[in-house]
Amino acid sequence: MMWILWLTAVICVIYYTIIAIYSGITTSFSLFWLVTALACVLLALGFNGYEKHKDKVPLWIPVSVVTVCCTGILIFTVVEILIFTGVAARDTSNLDYVIVLGARVNENGISKSLKKRLDRAILYLDENPGTILVLSGAKGEDEPVSEAEAMQEYLIYNGIKKEQFIREERSYSTVENIAYSRVAIEEDQAKKKEYSQNKPTIKVPGAFVEVPDKPIKIGILTSDFHVFRAQQIAKKWGIPDSYGISSGSDPILFVHFCVRECVAILKDKLVGNM
């Protein structure tokens, strides 16, 4: 047991170093790996002390520690399984709208995560040209432009026409991405309906029969580890049956993103966002 804890601590420190060097920046959550390393060291020392002084340590202490650790591992495992169910195969062709969730925009351009999402969006439009993209993301304090604007520039540069997307620039979180994108879609639908009603037509008796509007089909395009949470939030915030479309993620940061996503899911569940 002790060697497993020490090995885990070393791996966490090494991975934190890799994240810091590879990404060039360290976020507050990056410290999770150092905290985990410290926790493993303390557990290893505690385990060693318990082995030497079993007769002096009350049984409830090691039992409580083991119970807490096992519970944490179990919760983490279940949540990670749920995360990967978000990328399960489902027919996503010919959707009416696809919400593209924003990601960080750097001073020198879009981040790798956002580029992967946009490349996936371009591929989707090539196969489904009738779909409208909703580019969702506001301008953060440390971002040169809004995420939606950066996405628009990238798409236009790659040959996507302005008629194929709309911008949503009020959202600062996944919850707001979904909520404001839903509003943007409703506004776009209202404009189309108004245009259709005001468009001059030549009516021929018996030439057509009006039918009820069909439900619109909405997809959510984001990184693979993020699809499950985005869909669950959408279900809570007015899009009960969304279609998840996943893009790839950075292989070096993938483990970091998955662990961070686990914490985000638990937080959103606790505060009622999903």
C-alpha positions in Angstrom: 0.0 0.0 0.0 2.7 2.4 0.9 4.6 2.1 -2.3 1.4 2.7 -4.3 0.8 6.0 -2.4 4.4 7.1 -2.8 4.3 6.3 -6.6 1.0 8.1 -6.9 2.5 11.2 -5.3 5.5 11.2 -7.6 3.3 10.8 -10.7 1.1 13.7 -9.6 4.1 16.0 -9.2 5.5 15.0 -12.5 2.1 15.5 -14.2 1.7 18.9 -12.6 5.2 19.9 -14.0 4.2 18.6 -17.5 1.0 20.7 -17.4 2.8 23.8 -16.3 5.5 23.4 -19.0 3.3 22.2 -21.8 0.4 24.7 -21.4 2.6 27.6 -20.3 0.1 28.6 -17.6 -1.1 27.0 -14.4 -4.7 27.5 -13.4 -6.0 27.2 -9.8 -7.2 23.6 -10.6 -3.7 22.6 -11.7 -2.8 22.7 -8.0 -5.1 19.7 -7.5 -2.2 17.5 -8.6 0.1 19.0 -5.9 -2.6 18.7 -3.3 -3.2 15.1 -4.3 0.5 14.4 -4.1 0.6 15.9 -0.6 -2.4 13.8 0.5 -0.7 10.6 -0.7 2.4 11.5 1.2 0.4 12.1 4.4 -1.5 8.9 3.9 1.7 6.9 3.4 3.3 8.4 6.5 0.1 7.7 8.5 -0.1 4.2 7.2 3.6 3.6 8.2 2.9 5.1 11.7 -0.2 2.9 12.1 1.8 -0.2 11.2 4.4 0.6 13.9 1.8 1.6 16.6 -1.3 -0.5 16.0 -1.9 -1.0 19.7 -2.0 2.7 20.4 -4.2 3.9 17.5 -8.0 3.6 17.9 -9.5 1.3 15.2 -12.1 3.9 14.1 -9.3 6.2 12.7 -7.9 3.8 10.0 -11.5 2.6 9.3 -12.7 6.1 8.7 -9.7 7.0 6.5 -10.2 3.9 4.4 -13.9 4.5 4.1 -13.5 8.1 3.0 -10.8 7.2 0.4 -12.8 4.3 -1.0 -16.0 6.4 -1.2 -14.1 9.1 -3.1 -12.6 6.6 -5.5 -16.1 5.1 -6.1 -17.7 8.4 -6.8 -14.9 9.4 -9.1 -15.2 6.2 -11.1 -19.0 6.5 -11.5 -18.7 10.1 -12.7 -16.0 9.3 -15.1 -18.1 6.4 -16.6 -20.9 8.9 -17.0 -18.6 11.4 -18.7 -17.7 8.8 -21.4 -21.3 7.9 -22.0 -21.6 11.4 -23.4 -19.7 10.5 -26.5 -21.9 7.4 -27.2 -22.9 7.1 -30.8 -26.2 8.7 -31.9 -27.3 9.9 -35.3 -26.6 13.7 -35.4 -27.2 14.4 -39.0 -29.4 17.2 -40.3 -29.8 19.0 -37.1 -31.5 22.5 -37.2 -29.0 24.1 -34.9 -25.7 23.1 -33.4 -24.5 25.1 -30.3 -20.7 25.4 -30.4 -19.5 26.0 -26.9 -16.7 28.5 -26.5 -13.2 28.0 -25.0 -10.3 30.2 -24.1 -9.1 32.8 -26.6 -5.4 33.7 -26.2 -3.6 36.9 -27.2 -2.0 35.1 -30.1 -5.1 33.2 -31.2 -7.7 30.6 -30.3 -6.7 27.8 -27.9 -6.2 24.2 -29.0 -9.5 23.1 -27.4 -11.4 25.8 -29.3 -9.6 25.0 -32.6 -10.6 21.3 -32.3 -14.2 22.3 -31.7 -14.3 24.6 -34.7 -12.6 22.1 -37.0 -15.3 19.6 -35.9 -18.0 22.2 -36.6 -16.6 22.8 -40.1 -16.6 19.1 -40.8 -20.2 18.9 -39.6 -21.3 21.7 -41.9 -19.6 20.1 -44.8 -21.8 17.1 -44.3 -24.9 19.0 -43.2 -24.9 22.4 -45.0 -28.5 23.2 -43.8 -27.6 23.4 -40.2 -27.1 26.7 -38.4 -24.2 27.0 -35.9 -24.7 29.0 -32.7 -21.3 30.4 -31.6 -21.5 30.8 -27.9 -19.1 32.7 -25.6 -18.5 36.1 -24.2 -15.3 38.1 -23.8 -13.4 37.2 -20.6 -11.3 39.8 -18.7 -8.1 38.3 -20.1 -9.3 37.6 -23.6 -8.7 40.0 -26.5 -12.1 39.4 -28.2 -15.2 37.5 -27.3 -15.0 33.7 -27.9 -18.0 34.0 -30.4 -16.1 36.6 -32.4 -12.9 34.6 -32.5 -15.0 31.6 -33.6 -16.6 33.6 -36.4 -13.3 34.9 -37.7 -11.9 31.3 -37.8 -15.0 30.0 -39.6 -15.0 32.7 -42.2 -11.3 32.3 -42.8 -12.1 28.6 -43.5 -14.8 29.4 -46.0 -18.0 29.2 -43.8 -20.6 31.8 -44.9 -22.1 34.2 -42.4 -25.6 32.8 -43.2 -24.5 29.5 -41.6 -24.0 30.8 -38.0 -25.3 33.2 -35.4 -23.4 34.7 -32.5 -24.2 34.6 -28.8 -21.8 36.8 -26.7 -23.4 37.0 -23.2 -22.3 33.7 -21.7 -19.4 33.1 -19.3 -20.1 29.5 -18.2 -21.6 26.3 -19.6 -24.9 27.1 -18.0 -25.0 30.5 -19.6 -23.8 29.0 -22.9 -26.9 26.8 -23.0 -29.4 29.3 -21.6 -28.4 32.2 -23.9 -28.0 30.0 -26.9 -31.5 28.7 -26.4 -32.7 32.3 -26.4 -30.7 33.1 -29.6 -32.3 30.1 -31.3 -35.8 31.2 -30.3 -35.1 34.7 -31.6 -33.8 33.2 -34.9 -36.9 31.0 -35.2 -39.2 34.0 -34.5 -37.4 36.0 -37.3 -37.8 33.2 -39.8 -41.5 32.7 -38.9 -42.2 36.5 -39.2 -40.4 36.5 -42.6 -42.4 33.5 -43.7 -45.7 35.1 -42.7 -44.9 38.4 -44.4 -43.4 36.9 -47.6 -45.8 37.6 -50.5 -47.2 34.4 -52.0 -49.6 33.4 -54.7 -52.3 31.2 -53.1 -53.8 28.5 -55.3 -56.8 26.8 -53.7 -56.0 23.2 -52.8 -52.3 23.6 -53.7 -51.0 23.1 -50.2 -52.1 22.2 -46.7 -50.6 23.9 -43.6 -49.0 21.5 -41.1 -47.9 22.1 -37.6 -44.3 23.2 -37.1 -42.0 20.3 -36.4 -39.8 20.3 -33.2 -36.4 21.8 -33.9 -33.4 19.5 -33.4 -30.5 21.0 -31.5 -27.0 19.7 -31.1 -24.3 20.7 -28.7 -20.7 20.6 -29.9 -17.9 20.6 -27.4 -14.9 18.6 -26.3 -15.4 14.9 -25.7 -15.0 15.1 -21.9 -17.5 17.9 -21.7 -20.4 16.5 -23.7 -22.2 14.7 -20.8 -22.3 17.7 -18.6 -23.4 20.0 -21.4 -26.3 17.8 -22.3 -27.4 17.4 -18.7 -27.3 21.2 -18.2 -29.3 21.6 -21.5 -31.9 19.2 -20.2 -32.3 21.4 -17.1 -32.3 24.7 -19.0 -34.9 24.2 -21.7 -33.4 21.8 -24.3 -34.7 18.4 -23.1 -33.4 16.3 -26.0 -30.1 17.6 -27.3 -27.7 15.8 -29.5 -24.1 15.6 -28.3 -21.3 16.1 -30.9 -17.8 15.6 -29.5 -14.5 17.0 -30.7 -11.2 15.6 -29.7 -9.1 17.0 -26.8 -5.5 17.5 -26.1 -4.0 14.1 -25.3 -1.5 15.4 -22.9 -4.1 17.4 -20.9 -6.9 14.8 -21.3 -6.5 13.3 -17.8 -6.4 16.8 -16.3 -9.5 17.8 -18.1 -11.4 14.6 -17.1 -10.5 15.1 -13.4 -11.5 18.7 -13.6 -14.8 17.8 -15.3 -15.6 15.3 -12.5 -15.4 18.1 -10.0 -17.4 20.4 -12.2 -20.2 17.8 -12.6 -20.4 17.3 -8.8 -20.5 21.1 -8.3 -23.2 21.7 -10.9 -25.3 18.8 -9.5 -25.0 20.2 -5.9 -26.0 23.8 -6.9 -28.8 22.6 -9.2 -27.4 23.4 -12.6 -28.1 19.9 -13.8 
